[in-house]
Every structure is written in structure tokens, then in C-alpha cells.
């Protein structure tokens, strides 16, 4: 038995059939045309899915269903995408339309919630009862697996840890509030910190070109410059680790997970990111409780671009 996992991103939808052991085959990539309305995009997606099923030669009875990880405010009970800012989708009955168009059972969840389940099913979270997944990219998404179950909250719209408060009346966040964790620890926030540091320290190793382009700047240059001893880079990295560390302490105090898995673009730095974070958490005794507080394992996801596909399929499994 297999499940079709669909990972919806800002510009494309990636998918594939996933076996129980995590093997992915018969992949599909479907570009999202921003000039088309949401219903037209779903109609085209249904055609692509049906064609993929046909080409796979899999009988429908061997396909358990379709799992979809979708960014935004998702009602997992109804399968509706109530609102997705990046996609400009609203009040879209995504699950029912896919089920009607394919004849298969469909489960839809927020993409980060799906990824949390994927880590527990296939990844570094296997065997843990309490896990927090934090994806750090353009924004900060999160998923909770608590007491052996995926926690989604009211209408499946909970676990928005990126929009917990870090600084009262702080930097503006895309959600409309001020001082959210996302406003200080997303990739965009990190690039802003790097830009400020370059302006103050024009001879810093942070500068990789004659001019700074935030859109194309790769954060790995920050970690490389800090490793080489560049003072401006080390200052930025220390500030970023402190901000993210405080966010993790808030999460730890609230949920006491056994493990926190970090995904998204910044997770590519692996131990260069987790090592200073672990040191920060140890210095602060892993939150409330002092020396009596349980330690929390901090790791990065190893799925790369397949994380969303595996997480979506996990919804069906």
C-alpha cells in the first residue's frame, strides 16, 4: 500500500507515491501559475495527479489516499484552505475537490503540522512521544506531536509558534503584530541583521560581493565568516542564536518536548547552528526548573526537499 504525498509551496507543488518505509517513487512537479485563480489551479492539479496515477500502473485499491501539506490557515477537519497569504488562496475546499476529482480519500493539513508527523513517522523523530518541528525559512512554521499524537488545535489552526511574542512592541511581523519570533529569526530577519552589519562594517567577510543583495544572499556565508573569526559575523550569529534560543526556551517551557527538529533553509547549517543553540539552552538550564529541567535534543531535519512529500503522506498513514 502507498499514499500520494503532495507538498504545496509558493511556486510549485511537488509530490510522489510514498511507501510505508519512506521510499518515494513516481514523482510529480506541478508549477503554480499565479495568473490563474485557485479553482483553475486545483483543476489542473487533479489532471496531473490522475495522469501520475495512470502512469504508475498502480490500481486504486493499492493507494490508501492523498495527503496534502498546504501553507496557511488550514481546517484539517474539512480539508479547506481557509487562507494562505503567499498563495493568495481563500475559502478553497481543497480536500473535497481533490477527493471528487480523483476518487481517493484526501487528508489536508498545515504543511508544518504535516512535516512534524513526517519526522515522527520516517525521520529523526521516530520513537519520540513529544516533538516540536520548527521550519525556518521565509517565515517560521511549526508543528507539534504531543503525547503520541499530532496536535493541531481548534479547526487545525494551532501550533503557530512563529507568532509567539519575543519582544514587546518589537519589529513588525508579516502577521500584523509586533515582536513575533518570526520577525527576529526567519531567514528574512537574519538577512536584515547581516545587511545592517555590512553597512556598519564594510570590510567584514560578510560581504561576498561589491553590493549586498538580500534576495540572493546565502546565510551560509555568515556561518563561514564567523568560523573564520570575523568579528561582525560572530556578533550577528551570537545575536541570532540568542533570539532563537529564547524562542526555543519559550517553546520548551510550554510543551517540554523530548526533541526539537529544525527544518527549512537555515537547517542546512547542521551542527554549526545546533551546537551554539544547545550551548545557549544548557546555559539557561533548558528553561524553568533549573538543574531539574529535562534536557531537550536539538537536531536538524535530514529530509531536504522530500520533507513535505513524506510529511503529507504521513497524514494518510
N, C-alpha and C positions, 0 to 999 in steps of 0.2 A: 504494500500500500504506500502511496505517495500523497503529498499535498503540494499544491501550487502556491508558492510564496511570491507576493508582489510587494515591492518596495517603491513607494511613491516619493520622488524627490522634486526639487524645484523646477527641473528642466526635462526630466525623463522618468519613466517607470521601468524598473528592472525586475526581472522575475526568473523563475525556474522551478522545475519539479524537484522536490526535496524528499529524500528517503529518510527512514527513521534513524539511520546512522549519520545523517547530516550531509550525505553526498548530494550534490546539485547537478542536474543534467537538463538538457533541452531548454536552454536559457532563452530569454527574450529581452529585448531592449526596445522600448517604445518612447520616442521623443514626444514631449508635450508641446503642442503648438499654442502659444499664448494668444494668438489671434482668434482662436476658436472658443466657443462657450463651453461650459463644463459638461453639459449633456452630450455635446458632439464629441468631446474628448473621451468620455466613457463609452460611447457607442463604438468609436474606433478601437478602444482598448478591448472591448468584447470580441470584436472581429479578430484581433491579434491573438487573444487568448484561445479562441476556438480553433484558429489555424495552428497554433502551437500544439494544442491537444491532438489535432488530426495528424500532424507530422510526427508526433511522439509514438503513434500507434498504440497508445495506452487505452484500454477500454475504460469507459466512465466509471464502472464499478470498482476499478482499482485506484481511483482518485478520491481521497477522503473529502476533499473540498479545497476551497481557495482561502488563503489567509492574506489580509491586506494591512500593511503598516502605512498609515497616512498621517502627514504632519497636520497639526492644528487641533481644533476642538472637536473631538470625535465622540459620538454617542455609540459606545460599543454594544449596547443592548439592542439598538435599532439598526446599526450599521450605517448611520447617517454621518456625513461630514457636515457638521453644523457651521463651521467656519474655519477656513485656512487662509491666513493672511498672505503668505508667499504665493499660493496658487490662485488666489482671488476666487476661491470656491465658497459657496454659502448655500445652506439648506439643500445639500445634494444627497439623495438617497443612494449612495454609492453601493452599499451591500445588496439591497434589493434589486437594483438594476443589473449588477453582475450575476446575481443568482438567476434572475429571469432570463438573461441573455445566454447563460452557459448551461443551465440545468444542474448546477452544482451548489452545495452548501457553501455559504460565504461567511467568514468572520472578519470584522474590521475593527482595528484598534489604533490608538495613537502610536506613531512609529517608535517612540522611545519606550512605551509600555511593551510593545511587541519585542523590541530589542532586549529588554530585561528578561523576558520569558525565554528568548533565544539563548541568552547567556546561561540560563539555568538548564535548558534542555540540551544544548550542544557545546557550550563554551566553558570559560574559566569559572563560571558559577555553578557548575554541575555538583550536586551533592549538598549545596547550601540551602538552608531554610529561610534565611533573611538576607536579601541582596538589594543594593541600590545601584542602578545603572545611570550614569551621567554622561550625556553626549555633548561635547563641547565643540561647537562649530560656529556658524553664523550667529546662532543663538545658543541657549543651553536647554536641552530637553532632558527629561528624567523619567525613569520607570522604577516601580517598587515591586519586589517579590517578598512578601512578608508572611511569616508563619506557614510557609509552604504553598502560598497562593499568590497569584498576581493581584495586586491592589490597584484599583482604578478609580475609586471614589464615586461620588454622585454622578450619574449619567456617563461614567467612564471618563470624566474630565478632571480627575485629581492628579496628584503627583507632579505638579508644576513647580519643581524645586528651583528652577532657574529664576523664578519670580518671587522667591522669598527675599526679605529685606536684608541687605548687608550694611547699608549706610543710610541713616535717616536723612531725608531731603538731599540725597546724593545725586549722582549723574542720572540723566534722563534715560529711560529704558524704552524699547520699542513697544512695550505693552501699555505705555502711557503713564506709568508710575515713575518714581524717582528712587534710585538707590538699590535696585534689584541686583542679585548675584550676576545675572546675565550682563548687566551694564558694566561690570568690572572684570568679568572672567571669560567672556566669549572671545572668539578669535578676533572679532572686530575691536573689542575693548583692548585686547593685547596689542593689536597693530597701532591703536591710538597711543598707547603708552610708549611704544617703540618710536613712533613719529615724534612725540614730544622730546624723547631722549636724544634723538638725532639732531633736532633743532638746537638743543642746549649743548650738545657735544658733537659738532660736525666732523671731528676727526675720529670718532668712535668706529670700531669694527662693525657696528650695527649697520652702517651704510654700505650697501652692496652695489650701489650704482651712483652716478652723479646726482640723481634726484630720487626722492622717495616716492614710490607708488604703492599706496596701501593695498590696492586691489591685487597686485601681483606679488606682494612681499610674502616670502615664506618664513613663518615663525621659527623654523629650524635654525635660521641664521642667528637668532637671538641665543639659542642654546649653544651653538658653536662659538659665538663671540664670548659668551660667559665662560665657557670651558677654557678659552684661550686667555682668560684673565681680564678681559675688557671691563673697566670699572662701570661704565654706563650700562652695559649689558647685564652685569651682575646685579646692579641696583634695580633694573626693570624686572629681572627674573625673581629677585627676592620679594619685591612688592607684589608681583603676580602670585607667587606661591603663598604669601601671607593672605591675600584676598581669597584665593581658592581654598586655602587651609581653613580660614574662618568659616567659609561656606560649608565645608565638609564637617567641621565641628558642630555646626547647627544641625546638619543632617544626622550626624551620629547621636547627638543628644535627643533628637526627636524619635529616631527609629531603632537605634542600637543594632545596626546590621552587622553581620559577620564579615561581609566583604562589600567593597565599593568598586565597581568596574567603570573605568573611564573610557569612553569611546569618542568618536569624532576626530577632526583634523589634528588637534593637539596631542591626541593619544599616540601618534606616530613617534613621539619623542621617547616613549617607553620609560626606562629607568631614569633617564635624565629629568623626567617630570615626576615620577612617583617617588624617587629617593628623597628629594627635598621635601615633598609633601609628607612622607612618612616621618621624617625628622621633625617637621613642624607639629604634627599630631602627637608625636611622642613627647615633645617639649611641653605640650599642653595636656598631657595625660589622657588623650583621647576623649576629652570633654568632661562633663560633670561626673564626679565620683573620685577624682584624684587618682591615687595609685590603685584604687579598687575598680576603676572603669575597665571594662574588657577592651582588648586591642581589636582593631579593625584592619583586615587585609586590604591593601590598596593596590590594584592591578589595572593594566590596560587591556582592552579587548584585542583579540588576535584575529578577528574575522575580516577586517578590512572592508572592502566593498560588498562582501557577501553577508554582512551582519543583518541588513534589513530583510534580505530574502529568507534567511534562516529564522529570523525572529517572526516574520509573518507566517511562515509555515508552522511555527510552534503554536500559533493560535488555534490551528486546526487539530494538531496532535494533542 
